[in-house]
Amino acid sequence: MEIQLLEMEETKGSFILKNSSPAMANALRRTMLSDIPKMAIDKVEFHLGPIMVDEREYESVTPLFDEIVAHRLGMVPVPTDHQLFSFQEGCFCGGEGCPSCTIMYSLNKIGPCTVLSGDMIPLGNPKLMVKDQFIPIVELTDGQAVLIYATAIMGTAKKHAKWQAAFGVGYKYLPKVSIDEKKAGDSYALKCMNVCPKGVFEVKNGKLKLKDQMNCNMCRECETVSRGSVSVDADDTNFYFKYETDGSLTAKQVLDKAMEILSKQSEAAFAGIDAI
Ligand SMILES: [Zn+2]
């Protein structure tokens, strides 16, 4: 099994999983979706009572229920560094919360304004500012204010979607489109090129040629119009993957972590079989 990287940007990536099997491709998809640990806000404390700013009294209230504000804060992607943070359960602090397993944010705003994710100030390390600064949380009118302390901890999407790092993880069997030069009459070339919704073909010197085989979605319309001179097959040993992340981890970090987790799980499974 090997991986050929095609595109690795900050929050989206694509690659080909080579010499593998449908079972392994699906295991990789599920691992990327639900097993990648990331930080997310899990506890939110709201200040109650009046808030004094420049000798003016503001009411600590928002147009939304506290639960909704807390939920929105939970869904804000929090930067995650697997070298710096660990699960609270396995931390040396015994789960009480320390700089190795928690990130504390303060949010202090007075109205009128729109409270944004970028208003969350990390206590301690300024590098832990959220990357996506413009996610609206709540709108405050004149006289309203919020003072919030939010704590982020490590988790996985098995427990809640706020700990889901990768999104839209999808794969397809690598398409194999072949053109039988002997059968492919010139009259079918243009028909094939035009009928394909994904621009897989081109016509050069009157001959049908492959332009972008990877784009094929296996609709097989080309097989119909070419009357057998073009055939489309799916390769069940090579898989084209495409995915995005929420920004808490980069696309490369998600893939690396998924491979690390799968590798550890395989080793543990083999160890278990040996033990039996
Ligand atoms: Zn700790």
Boltz pocket constraint, residues with backbone or C-beta under 6 A from the ligand:
constraints:
  - pocket:
      binder: B
      contacts: [[A, 88], [A, 91], [A, 92], [A, 93], [A, 94], [A, 95], [A, 96], [A, 97], [A, 98], [A, 99], [A, 100], [A, 101], [A, 102]]
      max_distance: 6.0
